[in-house]
Amino acid sequence: MGCGSITSFYGPIKNPWKSHISFKVVDKNNDVLYKNKSNEDDWYIAGGSSGGSAVAVATGTCFAALASDTGGSTRNPASRVGVIGYKPSYGSISRHGLIPLTHSMDVPGIMTRYVDCCEQIFNLIKGKDLSDSTSVKIDIKKSGSFKDKKDFQNIKIGIPEEYNCDGLSDEIKSLWKETADYLENCGAKVEKISLPHRQQPQQLQLSPQVQLPPVLQPEQHLHFSLLHGDLHP
């Protein structure tokens, strides 16, 4: 599906916040807060590659959805449609049944509308699976009162200077500053930091390139075997 989710057999997955489908957002008094305009040719992508899962959660079609994440395929569409996208640590969730892009980086992702809902799903599916030798047994205490906890006194947050790059829109810069100010007002210590090697991702790019051919080879063999009718039990 790629990073845009536009190559589906059924057509592109469109971002619900700007698609050809007319809708409106109302408050509890039924006052209209936002109403979109219908235009078949003017729409936003949902991101990918798990764009379908993101849209399903954003539109309320489901409580939660599973996704897959190698280098952002859960977090990218989640950020585009406004839901929670979580990539758990490698091994914390079984990869059994997941068709990988790269075995060493792929992790099942979780998408929900709220953080505590994401925590609930994670606690249900985390842990050791005998069908996946890379999964591990983990013991993470449930936070329980996360949504009620607003004490940030002992939290330090670093904002990389390199992320304030050329081409970053004014809207994103404004939201970035607004969020940083909010966290600081809650008691967190917000500092500027530097990640000097951020623009040198060659090693990260090399891993998928090396692992991709042997990963896809069995699927390709199965496809052509079924196509030509020469697959035997």
Rosetta blueprint (number, residue, H / E / L):
1 M L
2 G L
3 C L
4 G L
5 S L
6 I L
7 T L
8 S L
9 F L
10 Y L
11 G L
12 P L
13 I L
14 K E
15 N L
16 P L
17 W L
18 K L
19 S L
20 H L
21 I L
22 S L
23 F L
24 K E
25 V E
26 V E
27 D L
28 K L
29 N L
30 N L
31 D L
32 V E
33 L E
34 Y E
35 K E
36 N L
37 K L
38 S L
39 N L
40 E L
41 D L
42 D L
43 W L
44 Y L
45 I E
46 A L
47 G L
48 G L
49 S L
50 S L
51 G H
52 G H
53 S H
54 A H
55 V H
56 A H
57 V H
58 A H
59 T L
60 G L
61 T L
62 C L
63 F L
64 A E
65 A E
66 L E
67 A E
68 S E
69 D E
70 T L
71 G L
72 G L
73 S L
74 T L
75 R H
76 N H
77 P H
78 A H
79 S H
80 R H
81 V H
82 G L
83 V L
84 I E
85 G E
86 Y E
87 K L
88 P L
89 S L
90 Y L
91 G L
92 S L
93 I E
94 S L
95 R L
96 H L
97 G L
98 L L
99 I L
100 P L
101 L L
102 T L
103 H L
104 S L
105 M L
106 D L
107 V E
108 P E
109 G E
110 I E
111 M E
112 T E
113 R L
114 Y L
115 V H
116 D H
117 C H
118 C H
119 E H
120 Q H
121 I H
122 F H
123 N H
124 L H
125 I H
126 K E
127 G L
128 K L
129 D E
130 L L
131 S L
132 D E
133 S L
134 T L
135 S L
136 V L
137 K L
138 I L
139 D L
140 I L
141 K L
142 K L
143 S L
144 G L
145 S L
146 F H
147 K H
148 D H
149 K L
150 K L
151 D L
152 F L
153 Q L
154 N L
155 I L
156 K E
157 I E
158 G E
159 I E
160 P E
161 E H
162 E H
163 Y H
164 N L
165 C L
166 D L
167 G L
168 L L
169 S L
170 D H
171 E H
172 I H
173 K H
174 S H
175 L H
176 W H
177 K H
178 E H
179 T H
180 A H
181 D H
182 Y H
183 L H
184 E H
185 N H
186 C L
187 G L
188 A L
189 K E
190 V E
191 E E
192 K E
193 I E
194 S L
195 L L
196 P L
197 H L
198 R L
199 Q L
200 Q L
201 P L
202 Q H
203 Q H
204 L H
205 Q H
206 L H
207 S H
208 P H
209 Q H
210 V H
211 Q H
212 L H
213 P H
214 P H
215 V H
216 L H
217 Q H
218 P H
219 E H
220 Q H
221 H H
222 L H
223 H H
224 F H
225 S H
226 L H
227 L H
228 H H
229 G L
230 D L
231 L L
232 H L
233 P L
